[in-house]
Amino acid sequence: MASKFTKKKKKNKNLTTNTAAGEEDLNSTIHLPRRKGTGVRQWLVISEYGERESQEVGKHYIMKRTGLPHRDLRVLDPKLSYPSSILGRERAIVINLEHIKAIITAKEVLILNSTNPLVALFVDDLRHRVSSSSLSPKQASDGGDLDDMPHSKMGEPRTTGPKVLPFEFRALEACLESACRCLESETQTLEQEAYPALDELTSKISTLNLERVRQIKSRLAAISGRVQKVRDEIEQLLDDDNDMAEMYLTEKLDHLSSEQSSPREDPYKDEFQADDKGIAEAANNEHDFESFTTTKPNIEELEMLLEAYFVQIDGILQKLSTMSEYVDDTEDYINIMLDDKQNQLLQMGVMLSTATMVLNGGIVVAGIFGMNFHTLALFVDGQQTQFLQTTLGTVGGCVALFFIALGWGMKKKLLAL
């Protein structure tokens, strides 16, 4: 009995060993692909000198690089549908306008890499705007002419030449212009399709023309909503000076760098250095933040920039409003035509009902004379002329009753012939 139990135990041990070996062989032969980190996407980085670079980074790296919270990055998620928005933050500007999903900092622009051809056009325009107003490090090392630079060494504009906008405003201008150009193009395309289709519908009401107008009206409502959202976003920025002041990233960066380059001297440093070092640093940082918030930069540059594109986007909205009014007028005209047709059909129905009633009167007369009354002289010795007189009298009476009914309806303004 003991030998039988020992053999069974050895058999189970061998089976376990074979199973483990098989699993090891399976793991060694099958190589599962490694999953990428969550939130890793392709970003196109445009530097302040117009140089482009493609980077594959995660959202946490972007948050650390730009100082943005996670909720602002969700606005740029292509899988989510967020309305157009322009958000000014401490170290960056978040842009979500139509096909543009970008983050603007004081030194670079981060754009979500996309296969949309409109994004490629926007990137080329952005690089042209940035490179035309900046001197690359290679040009600077080759001995570029400093007199041709739009800004002096301290970042202040020269009085001899035109004032050049900061980097973040040039990038913002490129975003606004690309969005306005896209909306303007779609509006012109819709105008070229809408007006001929509406004119054709007024001349011929058919199912095909009605379907075309329905699709045009749907597209018009969608484009109007997008344009209205962009207009409201720019108007909200123009109404809030604090939001516009937050978008001066270059000035904030220069202010913080100047504060760090010129530290304050404390006369009691030697006496309280060991005990109050942490308190002094906290008070210094709080003083720097308060000094920056109290001295806000002049927002005239940004206000003029936003006003220019506000006028442009408002013009696009006016075109769409005019088109919408034309569609409404066409619908009213179609409804009037349909009502007129319906009235004509009702009048025809009244006339047919009147004719039927008069005809029924004639049928009643014919039915009466169809009875065989042998006691009447008309049936005993009647002549052919009497039959004709009776028939013509009956028909004439029916016609007279019909016209009397029509005259009464026209007098009461029930019929308009």
C-alpha positions as CSV (number, residue, x, y, z in Angstrom):
1,M,0.0,0.0,0.0
2,A,2.9,2.4,0.9
3,S,4.6,1.6,-2.4
4,K,1.5,2.4,-4.4
5,F,1.1,5.8,-2.6
6,T,4.8,6.6,-3.3
7,K,4.4,5.8,-7.1
8,K,1.3,8.1,-7.3
9,K,3.2,11.0,-5.6
10,K,6.1,10.6,-8.0
11,K,3.7,10.7,-10.9
12,N,2.0,13.9,-9.7
13,K,5.5,15.5,-9.2
14,N,6.6,14.6,-12.7
15,L,3.3,16.1,-14.1
16,T,3.9,19.4,-12.3
17,T,7.5,19.6,-13.5
18,N,6.4,19.0,-17.1
19,T,3.7,21.7,-16.9
20,A,6.1,24.3,-15.5
21,A,8.6,23.5,-18.2
22,G,5.9,23.9,-20.9
23,E,4.9,27.3,-19.5
24,E,8.6,28.4,-19.5
25,D,9.0,27.3,-23.2
26,L,5.8,29.1,-24.1
27,N,6.9,32.3,-22.4
28,S,10.3,32.1,-24.1
29,T,8.8,31.6,-27.6
30,I,6.0,34.2,-27.4
31,H,7.1,37.8,-27.0
32,L,4.2,40.1,-26.1
33,P,4.5,43.7,-27.3
34,R,5.2,46.3,-24.6
35,R,2.5,48.8,-24.2
36,K,3.4,52.5,-24.4
37,G,2.8,54.8,-21.5
38,T,-0.6,56.3,-21.1
39,G,-1.0,59.7,-22.7
40,V,2.1,59.4,-25.0
41,R,1.6,61.4,-28.2
42,Q,3.5,62.9,-31.0
43,W,4.2,66.6,-30.4
44,L,5.6,69.0,-33.0
45,V,7.8,71.6,-31.2
46,I,8.5,75.0,-32.9
47,S,11.2,77.0,-31.3
48,E,11.4,80.8,-31.2
49,Y,13.8,80.7,-34.1
50,G,11.5,78.7,-36.4
51,E,13.2,75.3,-35.9
52,R,10.9,72.3,-35.8
53,E,11.3,69.0,-33.9
54,S,9.1,66.1,-33.4
55,Q,8.9,64.6,-30.0
56,E,7.0,61.7,-28.5
57,V,6.3,62.5,-24.9
58,G,3.7,61.9,-22.2
59,K,1.2,64.2,-20.6
60,H,3.1,64.3,-17.4
61,Y,6.2,65.6,-19.1
62,I,4.1,68.3,-20.9
63,M,2.6,69.3,-17.5
64,K,6.0,69.6,-16.0
65,R,7.4,71.5,-19.0
66,T,4.6,74.0,-19.4
67,G,3.2,74.2,-15.9
68,L,-0.3,73.3,-17.1
69,P,-2.8,71.2,-15.0
70,H,-4.3,68.0,-16.3
71,R,-7.7,69.7,-17.1
72,D,-6.1,72.1,-19.5
73,L,-4.5,69.2,-21.4
74,R,-7.8,67.5,-21.7
75,V,-9.0,70.5,-23.9
76,L,-6.4,69.4,-26.5
77,D,-7.3,65.8,-26.5
78,P,-8.4,65.0,-30.1
79,K,-10.6,62.1,-28.8
80,L,-12.8,64.5,-26.8
81,S,-15.0,67.2,-28.3
82,Y,-14.3,70.5,-26.6
83,P,-15.5,73.9,-28.0
84,S,-13.0,76.5,-29.1
85,S,-11.1,78.1,-26.3
86,I,-8.1,80.3,-25.5
87,L,-6.7,79.9,-22.0
88,G,-4.1,82.1,-20.5
89,R,-2.0,80.5,-17.7
90,E,1.0,81.3,-15.7
91,R,3.6,79.9,-18.0
92,A,1.7,79.0,-21.2
93,I,-1.3,79.7,-23.4
94,V,-3.6,76.9,-24.4
95,I,-5.1,77.2,-27.9
96,N,-8.0,75.1,-29.1
97,L,-9.3,76.7,-32.3
98,E,-10.8,74.5,-35.0
99,H,-7.9,72.3,-36.3
100,I,-5.3,74.0,-34.1
101,K,-4.5,72.3,-30.8
102,A,-1.3,73.9,-29.4
103,I,0.4,75.1,-26.3
104,I,2.3,78.4,-26.5
105,T,5.1,79.2,-24.1
106,A,7.6,82.1,-24.0
107,K,10.2,80.2,-26.0
108,E,8.4,77.5,-28.1
109,V,5.1,76.2,-29.4
110,L,4.0,72.6,-28.9
111,I,1.5,71.4,-31.5
112,L,-0.3,68.0,-31.5
113,N,1.0,66.2,-34.6
114,S,-1.8,65.6,-37.1
115,T,-2.2,64.5,-40.6
116,N,-4.6,67.3,-41.4
117,P,-3.3,69.4,-44.3
118,L,-4.5,72.5,-42.6
119,V,-2.2,71.8,-39.7
120,A,0.7,71.6,-42.1
121,L,-0.2,75.0,-43.6
122,F,-0.5,76.5,-40.1
123,V,3.0,75.1,-39.1
124,D,4.6,76.6,-42.2
125,D,2.9,80.0,-41.6
126,L,4.0,79.9,-37.9
127,R,7.6,79.1,-38.8
128,H,7.6,81.9,-41.3
129,R,6.3,84.4,-38.8
130,V,8.7,83.4,-36.1
131,S,11.8,83.1,-38.2
132,S,11.2,86.4,-39.9
133,S,11.3,88.3,-36.6
134,S,14.0,86.3,-34.7
135,L,17.7,85.7,-35.2
136,S,18.6,82.0,-34.9
137,P,21.6,81.0,-32.8
138,K,23.5,80.0,-36.0
139,Q,23.0,83.5,-37.5
140,A,24.0,85.0,-34.2
141,S,27.3,83.0,-34.1
142,D,28.0,84.0,-37.7
143,G,28.0,87.7,-36.6
144,G,24.5,88.8,-37.6
145,D,23.9,92.6,-37.7
146,L,22.5,93.7,-34.4
147,D,21.0,96.8,-35.9
148,D,18.6,94.6,-37.9
149,M,17.2,93.0,-34.8
150,P,13.7,94.3,-33.8
151,H,14.5,94.4,-30.1
152,S,17.5,95.6,-28.1
153,K,19.5,93.4,-25.7
154,M,17.3,94.1,-22.8
155,G,14.2,93.1,-24.7
156,E,12.9,96.7,-25.2
157,P,11.7,97.8,-28.7
158,R,13.8,100.2,-30.7
159,T,12.3,103.5,-31.5
160,T,13.7,103.7,-35.0
161,G,11.8,100.7,-36.4
162,P,8.4,99.2,-36.1
163,K,7.6,97.4,-32.8
164,V,7.6,93.7,-33.1
165,L,5.2,91.6,-31.0
166,P,6.6,89.1,-28.5
167,F,7.0,85.5,-29.5
168,E,3.7,84.3,-27.8
169,F,1.7,87.0,-29.5
170,R,3.1,86.2,-32.9
171,A,2.3,82.5,-32.4
172,L,-1.2,83.5,-31.2
173,E,-1.7,85.7,-34.2
174,A,-0.8,82.7,-36.5
175,C,-3.3,80.6,-34.7
176,L,-6.1,83.2,-35.0
177,E,-5.3,83.8,-38.6
178,S,-5.3,80.1,-39.5
179,A,-8.7,79.6,-37.7
180,C,-10.2,82.7,-39.4
181,R,-8.9,81.6,-42.8
182,C,-10.4,78.1,-42.3
183,L,-13.8,79.5,-41.3
184,E,-13.7,82.1,-44.1
185,S,-13.0,79.4,-46.7
186,E,-15.8,77.2,-45.4
187,T,-18.2,80.2,-45.5
188,Q,-17.3,81.1,-49.1
189,T,-17.8,77.5,-50.2
190,L,-21.2,77.4,-48.5
191,E,-22.2,80.6,-50.1
192,Q,-21.4,79.3,-53.5
193,E,-23.6,76.3,-52.9
194,A,-26.4,77.8,-50.9
195,Y,-27.6,80.7,-53.1
196,P,-28.0,78.8,-56.3
197,A,-29.7,75.9,-54.5
198,L,-32.2,78.3,-52.8
199,D,-33.0,80.1,-56.1
200,E,-33.6,76.7,-57.8
201,L,-35.9,75.7,-55.0
202,T,-38.0,78.8,-55.4
203,S,-38.4,78.1,-59.1
204,K,-39.1,74.4,-58.7
205,I,-40.2,72.7,-55.6
206,S,-39.0,69.1,-55.6
207,T,-37.8,66.4,-53.2
208,L,-34.2,66.7,-54.5
209,N,-34.1,70.5,-54.1
210,L,-35.6,70.2,-50.6
211,E,-33.0,67.7,-49.6
212,R,-30.2,69.9,-50.8
213,V,-31.5,72.9,-48.9
214,R,-31.9,70.8,-45.8
215,Q,-28.2,69.7,-45.9
216,I,-27.1,73.3,-46.6
217,K,-29.1,74.5,-43.6
218,S,-27.5,71.9,-41.4
219,R,-24.0,72.9,-42.5
220,L,-24.9,76.6,-42.0
221,A,-26.1,75.9,-38.4
222,A,-22.8,74.0,-37.6
223,I,-20.5,76.7,-39.1
224,S,-22.5,79.5,-37.4
225,G,-22.1,77.7,-34.0
226,R,-18.3,77.4,-34.5
227,V,-17.8,81.0,-35.6
228,Q,-20.0,82.2,-32.7
229,K,-17.9,80.3,-30.2
230,V,-14.6,81.7,-31.5
231,R,-16.2,85.2,-31.5
232,D,-17.4,84.8,-27.9
233,E,-14.0,83.5,-26.8
234,I,-12.2,86.6,-28.3
235,E,-14.8,88.9,-26.8
236,Q,-14.4,87.3,-23.4
237,L,-10.7,88.0,-23.5
238,L,-11.2,91.6,-24.6
239,D,-13.6,92.1,-21.7
240,D,-11.1,90.8,-19.1
241,D,-7.9,92.7,-18.6
242,N,-6.5,90.2,-16.1
243,D,-6.8,87.4,-18.6
244,M,-4.9,89.4,-21.2
245,A,-2.3,90.3,-18.7
246,E,-1.7,86.6,-18.0
247,M,-0.8,86.1,-21.6
248,Y,2.3,88.3,-21.5
249,L,4.6,85.3,-21.0
250,T,7.8,87.0,-22.2
251,E,7.4,89.9,-19.8
252,K,6.7,87.6,-16.9
253,L,9.8,85.6,-17.8
254,D,12.0,88.7,-18.0
255,H,10.6,90.0,-14.8
256,L,11.3,86.8,-12.9
257,S,14.8,86.5,-14.4
258,S,15.6,90.1,-13.4
259,E,14.3,89.5,-9.9
260,Q,16.5,86.4,-9.6
261,S,19.6,88.1,-11.0
262,S,19.4,91.0,-8.5
263,P,18.9,89.4,-5.0
264,R,18.1,91.7,-2.1
265,E,20.6,92.1,0.8
266,D,19.4,91.7,4.3
267,P,21.3,93.8,6.9
268,Y,20.4,91.2,9.6
269,K,21.5,88.3,7.5
270,D,24.4,87.3,9.8
271,E,22.2,87.5,12.8
272,F,19.2,85.5,11.7
273,Q,20.6,83.3,8.9
274,A,20.7,80.2,11.0
275,D,17.2,80.6,12.5
276,D,15.0,82.3,9.9
277,K,16.4,81.1,6.6
278,G,13.1,79.3,5.5
279,I,11.0,82.3,6.6
280,A,13.1,84.8,4.7
281,E,12.9,82.7,1.5
282,A,9.1,82.4,1.7
283,A,8.7,86.1,2.3
284,N,11.0,86.9,-0.6
285,N,9.0,84.7,-3.0
286,E,5.7,86.1,-1.8
287,H,7.1,89.7,-2.4
288,D,8.2,88.8,-5.9
289,F,4.8,87.4,-6.8
290,E,3.0,90.4,-5.3
291,S,5.3,92.9,-7.1
292,F,4.6,91.2,-10.4
293,T,0.8,91.0,-10.0
294,T,0.6,94.7,-9.0
295,T,2.7,95.8,-11.9
296,K,0.8,94.4,-14.9
297,P,2.2,95.0,-18.4
298,N,0.5,97.2,-20.9
299,I,-2.2,95.2,-22.6
300,E,-2.6,97.6,-25.6
301,E,-0.6,95.3,-28.0
302,L,-2.7,92.2,-27.3
303,E,-5.9,94.2,-27.2
304,M,-5.3,95.6,-30.7
305,L,-4.3,92.2,-32.0
306,L,-7.5,90.6,-30.6
307,E,-9.7,93.5,-31.8
308,A,-8.4,93.0,-35.4
309,Y,-9.4,89.3,-35.5
310,F,-12.6,90.1,-33.6
311,V,-13.6,92.3,-36.4
312,Q,-12.7,89.7,-39.0
313,I,-14.6,86.9,-37.2
314,D,-17.5,89.2,-36.7
315,G,-17.6,89.9,-40.5
316,I,-17.7,86.1,-41.1
317,L,-20.6,85.8,-38.6
318,Q,-22.4,88.6,-40.4
319,K,-22.1,86.7,-43.7
320,L,-23.5,83.6,-42.1
321,S,-26.3,85.7,-40.5
322,T,-27.2,87.1,-43.9
323,M,-27.2,83.6,-45.4
324,S,-29.4,82.4,-42.6
325,E,-31.9,85.2,-43.2
326,Y,-31.9,84.4,-46.9
327,V,-32.7,80.8,-46.0
328,D,-35.5,81.9,-43.7
329,D,-36.9,84.2,-46.4
330,T,-36.8,81.3,-48.9
331,E,-38.6,79.1,-46.4
332,D,-41.3,81.7,-45.9
333,Y,-41.7,82.1,-49.6
334,I,-42.0,78.3,-50.1
335,N,-44.6,78.2,-47.3
336,I,-46.6,81.0,-48.9
337,M,-46.5,79.1,-52.2
338,L,-47.6,75.9,-50.6
339,D,-50.4,77.7,-48.8
340,D,-51.5,79.2,-52.1
341,K,-51.5,75.8,-53.7
342,Q,-53.5,74.4,-50.7
343,N,-56.1,77.2,-51.0
344,Q,-56.5,76.5,-54.7
345,L,-57.0,72.8,-54.0
346,L,-59.6,73.7,-51.3
347,Q,-61.4,76.0,-53.8
348,M,-61.4,73.2,-56.4
349,G,-62.8,70.8,-53.8
350,V,-65.6,73.3,-53.0
351,M,-66.5,73.6,-56.7
352,L,-66.5,69.9,-57.2
353,S,-68.7,69.4,-54.1
354,T,-71.1,72.1,-55.5
355,A,-71.2,70.4,-58.9
356,T,-71.8,67.0,-57.3
357,M,-74.7,68.4,-55.2
358,V,-76.3,70.0,-58.3
359,L,-75.8,66.8,-60.3
360,N,-77.5,64.9,-57.5
361,G,-80.5,67.2,-57.9
362,G,-80.7,66.3,-61.6
363,I,-80.4,62.7,-60.7
364,V,-83.3,63.0,-58.4
365,V,-85.5,64.6,-61.1
366,A,-84.5,61.8,-63.5
367,G,-85.4,59.3,-60.9
368,I,-88.8,60.8,-60.4
369,F,-89.6,60.8,-64.1
370,G,-88.3,57.3,-64.3
371,M,-91.3,56.0,-62.3
372,N,-94.1,54.5,-64.5
373,F,-97.2,56.6,-63.5
374,H,-99.7,55.3,-66.0
375,T,-102.4,57.7,-64.7
376,L,-100.5,60.8,-65.8
377,A,-101.1,62.1,-69.3
378,L,-97.3,62.5,-69.9
379,F,-96.8,58.7,-69.7
380,V,-100.0,57.8,-71.6
381,D,-99.9,59.9,-74.7
382,G,-96.6,61.7,-74.3
383,Q,-94.7,63.2,-77.3
384,Q,-90.9,63.4,-78.1
385,T,-90.9,67.2,-77.7
386,Q,-92.1,66.8,-74.1
387,F,-89.2,64.5,-73.3
388,L,-86.6,66.9,-74.8
389,Q,-88.2,69.8,-72.9
390,T,-88.1,67.9,-69.6
391,T,-84.5,66.8,-70.2
392,L,-83.2,70.3,-71.2
393,G,-85.1,71.9,-68.4
394,T,-83.5,69.6,-65.8
395,V,-80.0,70.1,-67.2
396,G,-80.5,73.9,-67.4
397,G,-81.8,74.0,-63.9
398,C,-78.8,72.1,-62.6
399,V,-76.4,74.5,-64.4
400,A,-78.2,77.5,-63.1
401,L,-78.1,76.2,-59.6
402,F,-74.3,75.6,-60.0
403,F,-73.6,79.2,-61.1
404,I,-75.9,80.6,-58.4
405,A,-73.9,78.7,-55.8
406,L,-70.6,80.0,-57.3
407,G,-71.9,83.6,-57.3
408,W,-73.0,83.3,-53.7
409,G,-69.5,82.0,-52.7
410,M,-67.7,84.8,-54.5
411,K,-70.1,87.4,-52.9
412,K,-69.3,86.0,-49.4
413,K,-65.6,85.9,-50.4
414,L,-65.4,82.2,-49.9
415,L,-64.1,81.6,-53.4
416,A,-61.6,83.7,-55.3
417,L,-61.7,83.0,-59.1
